[in-house]
Amino acid sequence: MMLKQAADFLLSHDNFDIITHAYPDGDTLGSGFALCLALQQLGKNARVVYTRLPKDFVFLTEGVIEQSFEAQTVVSVDVADEKLLGSNREKYQGKIELCIDHHRINRVEAPLKCVDPDAAANCEILFSLFKTMNVTFTEQLANCLYTGISTDTGCFKNGNTTSRTLRTAADLLDLGIDAEKINKVMFDTKTKLKIKLEQELYSSMEYYSNDRCAIIAATLEMQKRLGIGDDELEGIAAIPRQIEGVLIGITMREKETGVFKVSVRTDRSINAAELCAQFGGGGHAQAAGCTVTGTTEEAKAKLKKAVDGVL
């Protein structure tokens, strides 16, 4: 679907529920609040639907007007599969009318889809879409878009960063965003609890396949013992791939007893999405996710077997 068609759809509808995925990150939340701000600027009713809002992302809500209305139009942002809607899945599955996404594999059942897998972040698509819609780029709108782009590129370090990505970021800088402040919050600030968690994860890290794969696991027991919550668990997926010689970094996060949300980060020579697809997951070439069940050791054994097959 072309940007013009997506723009026409948004301009001709009203009373929007903007759906984000259940694992709140800078791109899905930045996309959600940026689209909400844009639609409200155009005189429409809109609200962002999310399962959780981490404290580091609360600033994205600035300027958003709380509106009371009956939803008529459902739009998803940065959602590759309806099963990623979490607790909102039952309410919104099959009701999404426009899906805006940048994942190469998108399984959302929607009559209208605006998917650009070459975009580094969903917010990169929205930047172009807003231009098509003649939206005025306020500083707060730019803050939301920059947050999504910077976080999905690892502060422009990841392989998905393109010249288009950097030009978009430069345009957002020209709009007056405080990139230094956003980068500090997103990448350079950690709580003491987060440091405690990372210390334990590093000490319990395991290596497989001749040290080409590293796995860390944040079990429920560990989370309870350290007294950590979801905020401290954000961002830990990058840890295993930082080790020299590691081609596949795997982070296991136990969401409930025997159910692990798995994040995979890989070297450019290995497709993370294809590895995760073996477990019904997906994502990007170097960053993907899936769910694996069993005890900690059983889940690790399943992942190790998949890794051995890839390597």
Secondary structure, 3 states (H helix, E strand, C coil): CCHHHHHHHHHHCCCEEEECCCCCCHHHHHHHHHHHHHHHHCCCCEEEECCCCCHHHHHHHCCCCCCCCCCCEEEEECCCCHHHHHHHHHHHCCCCCEEEECCCCCCCCCCEEEECCCCCCHHHHHHHHHHHCCCCCCHHHHHHHHHHHHHHCCCCCCCCCCHHHHHHHHHHHHCCCCHHHHHHHHHCCCCHHHHHHHHHHHHCCEEECCCCEEEEEECHHHHHHHCCCHHHHCCHHHCHHHCCCCCEEEEEEEEECCEEEEEEEECCCCCHHHHHHCCCCEECCCEEEEEEECCHHHHHHHHHHHHHHHC
